[in-house]
Amino acid sequence: MFRSKQKPRPILWIAGCILSGIGLTNVQGQSDVDWILHLQKEGVEDFKESMIEHAVGVIDWRLEQKLAIELEYLKARQSLEMEIQETTAKLRQLARELPVELRYLDANARANYAARLVENLLEVNLEVATRESVLAGMEQQSPSEEEVKKQRLLNLQLQSEREIANQKLRGADRAYENIQILQRASKATELDMIRAETELQVAKAESEIAMLRFELATTESTSRKAREIYQQRLELEPLRAQQKVVLEALEQMERSDQHTKDLESLRNEIELLERDRAFVAQELINVAREKVELSSLKRLVEAKLNTKKVDSKSDAESNGSKAP
């Protein structure tokens, strides 16, 4: 290998690196451009024009490559920008779907809010259980013969209502058993267990109310027992409504938790897209710089080619004048 007596010019050295490894080599494994530069530095002028022309052709080919690469990066940048816009729109839409009272809560505030809901639900469940116990005590009282007779007469009329309530109770009971099985298998959360228990209590209350309405219809309006049962039923109504409200709030909390996870996922996706866009922007800068370097190299090589042609023409004319 030839060794230069001084450091190569930066633009030519960079261009030599770019051209290396693309097939433009001589038998010694040295690039044609490096070879030409070496000859030029050593003051050797005996090299072929075809070698320089070949170097110009390779530079043109590399410029075409850079243009193609630049076009692909431009397409990639446009695609990334569109994807960022679409993902940002999804993020904003999802943020708008969050309940207002949960939209600006951090993780600790959300946990405290959920704990208050569960505590409220347990208090309501306790109150409902107390009312049900009172109603159960009333139910155990033996009715009079007259009440039994009226109950039989009204049985057909009220049987449908009782059957519906019992069906709901059986469904809630099965659901509660299934949740217990899942909890033992560690596939159900404590919140799922509380919800199933609450729904079972609601179904029990509705079944009891259906029974109480059945019994209430069989008693006389002046009956003390009927008035007490009716009063208990009235007091149970708002408690059941409160149970449903708290359950709905807990379900909304669960949905908002999933919303929060989705929002975080979209934010991460946008961050990755922004990184890709920054990478593409940097690559476009690199390609533009390489195009400038190749163009500069092309001008230098073409200048050398023109000089060589002029020298060759002068030599030919000189040789022609010396001919006999």
C-alpha positions, 0 to 999 in steps of 0.5 A: 500500500502507498502511504501519503506524506501528509494528511489527506484533505478532509473532503476527499478523505470522507468521500473515499470512505463513502466510495469504499466497499462498493466495488470501485477497487483495483487489484490492490484493494485500494479505491480508485478515488484514493488511488487517483488522489495518491498519484496526484499527491506524489506528482505522478501524472501517468494515470488513465482518463478512464479511471477518472471517468469511472470515478465520476460515474460512481459518484453520480451513482452514489448521488442517485442512491442518496437521493433515493434514500432522502426520498424514503426518509421524507416519506417516513417523516410524513408517515410519522407525522400523520401517525403522531397526529392520529395518536394525539387525537385518540389521546385527547378523545380518550381524555374527554371520555374520563369522568370530570370528577376523576379526570385530574386525580393522581394515583393516590387520590384515586385510591382514596376515592375508591376506598371511600366508595368501598367503605360507603358500600359496606355501610349501606350493606350493613344497614340493609342487612339490619332491615332484612333481619327485622323483616325476617322476624316479622315474617316468622310471626304466624298469620291468622286464619283469616290472613291465610285465607286471603293469602290463598285467594290472592296467591295466583295474582301475586305468584308472578311477581314472587317468581320473578324476584326468586329468579333474580335471587337464584341468579345472584346466588349462583353469581356469588358462588361463582365469585367465591370459586374464582376468589379461591382460585385467585381469579377474582378481586376483593372488589368483585367479591364485594360487588357479588355480595352486594348484588346478592343482598339486593336480590334477597331484599327484592325477594323479601319485598315481594314476599312482604307485598304478598303478605301485605296484600293478605292482611287488612289495612288496619293490621299493625303487622301490615303497617310495620311491614309496609314501613320496612319496605319503604325504608328499604327502597332508598337503601337499595337505590343507594346500593345501586348508586355506589355500585355504579360509582365503583364500576365507573372507577374501574372503567376510568382506571382502564382509561388511565392505563390506555392514556399512559399507553398512548403517551408512550406511543407518542414518545416513541414516534417522536423519537423516530421522527427525531431520528429521521430528521437527523438522518435527513441532515446526514444525507444532505451533508453527504450529498454536498460532500459527494458533489464537492468530490465530483467537482474536484474529480471532474476538474482533474479529468478536464486537466488530464484531457487538456494535457493529453490534447497538448501532448498529442499536438506536440507529438504531431508537430515533432513528427517528420 
